[in-house]
Amino acid sequence: MGDAGLSISIVIPTLNPGRAFGTVLHRIMGQGRLPLEIICADAGSTDGTRHIVSQFPLARFVEIAEPAGPRLWNRAMEEARGNIVVFLAQDGVPGNGDWLSHLTRPFDDASVAGVYGRQEASVGSDPLSRFRLAQRFCREPHWRRVRVGDPIAYKSLPFFIDNAAVRRSVWKGIHFNEHLPLGADRVWARQMVLASCTIAYVPEAVVAKDLHASLKQAWRLAVLSGFTDNQHIDAGGTLWPDSKRFSKRAAWYLLKGFAWGQLPYLYFEDAVHRFGYRLGARVSQPGPSVWRGIAPVLPERRAAAAITDFDKAA
């Protein structure tokens, strides 16, 4: 178990999560180790989220007037009181009663700045989504530290905030980069490794998510990935979450699983990824009207002069 002397805050960014959100909070309250607090960092829900949160004594509803992403994460970190801040997606259901203990245990080592756990697609999810998460998150634990000659590529650090923990004292020195429209969580993890801290992966800290493939989501991810890679990327490589050979492996997986009905969607998704990524990479100074059309929830990009050298393209 994690150090009993370290207090834990759980942050859940919310936006109209629906009635199923109560299941997530129930599962957290059933953990073997209870947190100091559960912060529901709400971005403007209009459903019954506030009422659901009020049913749990450790949870508090905090309105944060920021869009989903690094700005909201930083504001939530400021609100948190714990030494360790755990982030969980609003639809991420802890897979067992020891999820929180597993996720915070590596902080016994003072060099650990962040920990991330495994994500799985629930039984009701489509086969392609299950395969995608299985490719991103292995079942073997590992620790990342600085090694001579290690490029520390983003593809080797799938540090997604949907199921991760951050040491608050370290975050005070290096915040999540609010200029990045995508991948600020993985950029932060890479910065930690470069600063001689440790990033740990604990596959036992698993959460299940109900996922269904969507061409609209694939298009938005492709455009944002292309734009971010072109404007902000550094020596860590691309922030694209899947490998270039993902489509071929996914097709073979669907064939072996007799999920042939997913093959046409996979073909169209691959085309959307390719075209959307190229389009995003060619957009250098997007105006608000452009982003509303292709990525409507992207935070407004700040002036280029405010971007640090680390954020600029290598």
C-alpha positions as CSV (number, residue, x, y, z in Angstrom):
1,M,0.0,0.0,0.0
2,G,1.0,3.6,-0.4
3,D,2.5,5.6,2.4
4,A,-0.2,6.1,5.0
5,G,1.4,9.5,5.8
6,L,0.5,10.8,2.3
7,S,-3.0,12.2,2.0
8,I,-4.9,11.5,-1.2
9,S,-7.3,13.8,-3.2
10,I,-9.3,12.3,-6.1
11,V,-10.2,14.7,-8.9
12,I,-12.9,13.8,-11.4
13,P,-13.5,16.3,-14.2
14,T,-17.2,16.2,-15.0
15,L,-19.6,17.5,-17.6
16,N,-23.0,15.9,-17.6
17,P,-21.8,12.4,-16.7
18,G,-25.4,11.1,-16.1
19,R,-26.8,8.8,-13.5
20,A,-24.0,6.2,-14.1
21,F,-21.7,8.6,-12.3
22,G,-23.1,7.4,-9.0
23,T,-21.6,4.0,-9.8
24,V,-18.1,5.5,-10.0
25,L,-18.5,7.3,-6.7
26,H,-19.8,4.1,-5.0
27,R,-16.8,2.2,-6.3
28,I,-14.4,4.8,-4.9
29,M,-16.1,4.7,-1.5
30,G,-15.7,0.9,-1.5
31,Q,-11.9,1.1,-1.8
32,G,-9.7,-0.5,0.8
33,R,-8.0,2.9,1.2
34,L,-10.3,6.0,1.4
35,P,-9.1,9.3,0.1
36,L,-9.1,12.6,2.0
37,E,-11.6,14.1,-0.5
38,I,-13.2,13.6,-3.9
39,I,-13.3,16.7,-6.0
40,C,-15.8,16.8,-8.9
41,A,-14.3,19.5,-11.0
42,D,-17.3,20.4,-13.0
43,A,-17.2,22.4,-16.3
44,G,-20.8,23.3,-16.4
45,S,-23.1,20.3,-16.0
46,T,-26.8,20.8,-16.5
47,D,-27.9,17.4,-15.3
48,G,-28.2,16.0,-11.8
49,T,-24.4,15.8,-11.2
50,R,-24.5,18.2,-8.2
51,H,-27.3,16.2,-6.5
52,I,-25.4,12.9,-7.1
53,V,-22.2,14.4,-5.5
54,S,-24.2,15.6,-2.5
55,Q,-25.0,12.0,-1.6
56,F,-21.4,11.2,-0.8
57,P,-19.8,12.8,2.3
58,L,-16.2,12.8,1.0
59,A,-17.2,14.4,-2.3
60,R,-17.5,18.0,-3.1
61,F,-18.8,19.8,-6.2
62,V,-16.4,22.5,-7.5
63,E,-17.4,24.6,-10.5
64,I,-14.4,25.4,-12.6
65,A,-15.0,27.7,-15.6
66,E,-12.4,26.0,-17.8
67,P,-12.8,23.6,-20.7
68,A,-11.7,20.0,-20.4
69,G,-7.9,19.8,-20.6
70,P,-4.7,21.1,-18.8
71,R,-6.3,24.4,-17.6
72,L,-9.0,22.5,-15.7
73,W,-6.4,20.0,-14.4
74,N,-4.2,22.9,-13.0
75,R,-7.2,24.6,-11.4
76,A,-8.3,21.3,-9.8
77,M,-4.7,20.7,-8.5
78,E,-5.0,24.1,-6.8
79,E,-8.2,23.1,-5.2
80,A,-6.9,19.8,-3.9
81,R,-5.6,19.4,-0.4
82,G,-3.9,16.0,-0.6
83,N,-0.2,15.3,-1.0
84,I,-1.1,13.0,-3.9
85,V,-3.8,14.0,-6.5
86,V,-5.4,11.1,-8.4
87,F,-7.2,11.9,-11.6
88,L,-10.1,9.7,-12.8
89,A,-12.4,10.0,-15.8
90,Q,-16.0,10.5,-15.1
91,D,-16.8,7.2,-16.9
92,G,-13.9,5.3,-15.4
93,V,-15.0,2.6,-13.0
94,P,-12.3,1.2,-10.7
95,G,-11.9,-2.5,-11.5
96,N,-11.4,-3.7,-7.9
97,G,-11.4,-2.6,-4.3
98,D,-7.6,-2.1,-4.3
99,W,-7.4,0.3,-7.3
100,L,-6.5,3.3,-5.1
101,S,-4.0,1.4,-3.1
102,H,-2.2,0.0,-6.2
103,L,-2.2,3.5,-7.9
104,T,-0.6,5.2,-4.9
105,R,1.7,2.5,-3.7
106,P,4.7,3.6,-5.9
107,F,4.8,7.0,-4.0
108,D,6.6,5.2,-1.2
109,D,9.6,6.0,-3.4
110,A,10.3,9.7,-3.0
111,S,11.6,9.9,-6.6
112,V,8.2,9.0,-8.0
113,A,6.4,12.1,-9.5
114,G,3.6,10.4,-11.2
115,V,1.9,7.0,-11.6
116,Y,-0.6,5.8,-14.2
117,G,-2.8,2.7,-14.3
118,R,-4.2,0.4,-17.0
119,Q,-7.4,1.2,-18.8
120,E,-9.7,-1.4,-20.2
121,A,-12.9,-1.3,-22.3
122,S,-16.0,-2.7,-20.7
123,V,-17.8,-5.8,-22.0
124,G,-20.3,-3.6,-23.7
125,S,-17.7,-1.8,-25.7
126,D,-17.0,-2.5,-29.4
127,P,-14.2,-4.9,-30.3
128,L,-12.0,-2.2,-31.9
129,S,-12.1,0.0,-28.7
130,R,-11.1,-3.1,-26.6
131,F,-8.2,-3.8,-28.9
132,R,-7.0,-0.2,-29.0
133,L,-6.7,0.0,-25.2
134,A,-5.1,-3.5,-25.0
135,Q,-2.4,-2.2,-27.4
136,R,-1.8,1.0,-25.3
137,F,-1.6,-0.6,-21.9
138,C,0.4,-3.7,-21.2
139,R,0.0,-6.1,-18.2
140,E,3.6,-5.7,-16.9
141,P,4.6,-3.0,-14.5
142,H,7.5,-0.7,-15.3
143,W,9.3,2.4,-14.1
144,R,10.7,5.1,-16.3
145,R,13.8,7.0,-15.2
146,V,16.5,8.9,-17.1
147,R,19.0,6.7,-18.8
148,V,21.9,7.8,-20.9
149,G,20.8,7.8,-24.5
150,D,17.2,7.1,-23.7
151,P,15.0,9.3,-26.1
152,I,12.0,9.0,-23.8
153,A,9.5,9.0,-26.6
154,Y,5.8,9.7,-25.9
155,K,4.8,6.3,-27.3
156,S,6.6,4.7,-24.4
157,L,4.8,6.9,-21.9
158,P,1.1,6.4,-22.2
159,F,0.5,8.6,-19.2
160,F,-3.2,9.4,-19.7
161,I,-4.8,11.6,-17.0
162,D,-8.0,9.4,-17.1
163,N,-6.4,7.1,-14.6
164,A,-3.3,8.6,-13.1
165,A,-1.8,10.1,-9.9
166,V,0.5,13.1,-9.4
167,R,2.7,14.2,-6.5
168,R,1.4,17.6,-5.7
169,S,4.7,19.0,-4.5
170,V,6.3,18.2,-7.8
171,W,3.4,19.7,-9.8
172,K,4.0,23.0,-8.0
173,G,7.3,23.2,-9.8
174,I,6.1,22.1,-13.2
175,H,2.4,22.6,-14.1
176,F,0.5,21.0,-17.0
177,N,1.2,23.0,-20.1
178,E,-2.0,25.0,-20.8
179,H,-0.8,25.9,-24.3
180,L,-1.2,22.4,-25.6
181,P,-4.6,21.4,-27.1
182,L,-3.7,17.8,-26.7
183,G,-1.3,15.5,-24.9
184,A,-0.4,17.8,-21.9
185,D,-0.5,14.9,-19.6
186,R,2.1,12.9,-21.6
187,V,4.2,16.0,-22.0
188,W,4.2,16.6,-18.3
189,A,5.2,13.0,-17.7
190,R,8.1,13.3,-20.1
191,Q,9.2,16.5,-18.4
192,M,9.3,14.7,-15.0
193,V,11.5,11.9,-16.4
194,L,13.9,14.5,-17.9
195,A,13.9,16.3,-14.5
196,S,15.3,13.0,-13.0
197,C,12.0,12.0,-11.4
198,T,10.3,8.6,-11.9
199,I,7.1,7.8,-13.7
200,A,5.6,4.4,-12.7
201,Y,3.0,2.2,-14.4
202,V,0.9,-0.1,-12.3
203,P,-1.4,-2.4,-14.4
204,E,-3.2,-3.7,-11.3
205,A,-4.7,-0.2,-10.9
206,V,-7.2,-0.8,-13.7
207,V,-10.4,1.1,-14.6
208,A,-13.1,0.0,-17.0
209,K,-14.7,2.4,-19.5
210,D,-17.6,2.0,-21.8
211,L,-16.3,2.9,-25.2
212,H,-17.7,3.0,-28.7
213,A,-15.8,4.0,-31.8
214,S,-16.9,7.2,-33.4
215,L,-15.7,8.8,-36.7
216,K,-16.4,12.3,-35.2
217,Q,-14.1,11.6,-32.3
218,A,-11.5,10.1,-34.6
219,W,-11.6,13.2,-36.8
220,R,-11.1,15.6,-33.9
221,L,-8.3,13.5,-32.4
222,A,-6.5,13.4,-35.8
223,V,-6.8,17.2,-36.4
224,L,-5.6,18.0,-32.9
225,S,-2.8,15.6,-33.1
226,G,-1.6,16.9,-36.4
227,F,-1.8,20.5,-35.2
228,T,0.0,19.8,-31.9
229,D,2.7,17.8,-33.5
230,N,3.4,20.5,-36.0
231,Q,3.3,23.4,-33.6
232,H,4.5,22.2,-30.3
233,I,6.3,18.8,-30.6
234,D,9.8,18.3,-29.3
235,A,12.3,15.4,-29.3
236,G,9.8,13.1,-27.7
237,G,8.2,12.4,-31.1
238,T,4.6,12.4,-32.1
239,L,1.7,12.7,-29.6
240,W,-0.4,10.4,-31.8
241,P,-1.6,7.7,-29.4
242,D,-1.5,4.7,-31.8
243,S,1.3,3.3,-33.8
244,K,1.4,3.6,-37.6
245,R,0.8,-0.2,-37.9
246,F,-2.3,-0.1,-35.7
247,S,-4.8,-0.5,-38.5
248,K,-3.1,-3.7,-39.9
249,R,-3.0,-5.3,-36.4
250,A,-6.6,-4.2,-35.7
251,A,-7.8,-5.8,-39.0
252,W,-6.1,-9.1,-38.2
253,Y,-7.6,-9.0,-34.7
254,L,-11.1,-8.4,-36.0
255,L,-10.7,-11.2,-38.5
256,K,-9.6,-13.6,-35.9
257,G,-12.5,-12.6,-33.6
258,F,-15.1,-12.9,-36.4
259,A,-15.9,-9.2,-35.9
260,W,-16.0,-8.7,-39.7
261,G,-18.7,-6.1,-39.4
262,Q,-16.2,-3.7,-37.9
263,L,-13.8,-3.8,-40.9
264,P,-15.6,-1.2,-43.0
265,Y,-15.5,1.2,-40.0
266,L,-11.8,0.5,-39.5
267,Y,-11.2,1.4,-43.2
268,F,-13.0,4.7,-42.9
269,E,-11.4,5.5,-39.5
270,D,-8.0,5.0,-41.0
271,A,-8.8,7.4,-43.8
272,V,-10.2,9.9,-41.4
273,H,-7.0,9.7,-39.3
274,R,-4.7,10.2,-42.3
275,F,-6.6,13.1,-43.8
276,G,-7.4,14.8,-40.4
277,Y,-3.8,14.6,-39.3
278,R,-2.5,16.1,-42.5
279,L,-5.0,18.9,-42.3
280,G,-4.2,19.7,-38.7
281,A,-0.4,19.7,-39.5
282,R,-1.0,22.3,-42.2
283,V,-3.0,24.7,-40.1
284,S,-0.5,27.2,-38.6
285,Q,-2.6,30.1,-37.3
286,P,-6.2,28.7,-36.9
287,G,-8.9,31.2,-36.2
288,P,-11.9,30.5,-33.9
289,S,-14.2,29.9,-36.8
290,V,-11.9,27.2,-38.2
291,W,-11.6,25.3,-34.9
292,R,-15.3,25.5,-34.3
293,G,-15.8,23.6,-37.5
294,I,-13.2,20.9,-37.0
295,A,-12.6,20.8,-33.3
296,P,-15.4,22.7,-31.5
297,V,-14.2,22.1,-27.9
298,L,-10.6,23.2,-28.4
299,P,-9.5,25.9,-25.9
300,E,-8.7,29.2,-27.5
301,R,-5.0,29.1,-28.5
302,R,-2.9,31.8,-26.8
303,A,-0.5,34.1,-28.6
304,A,2.6,32.4,-30.1
305,A,4.8,34.8,-28.2
306,A,3.7,33.3,-24.9
307,I,4.7,29.7,-25.8
308,T,7.9,28.5,-24.2
309,D,10.8,27.0,-26.1
310,F,9.8,23.6,-24.8
311,D,6.4,23.9,-26.5
312,K,7.7,24.8,-29.9
313,A,8.3,22.3,-32.6
314,A,11.7,20.8,-32.6
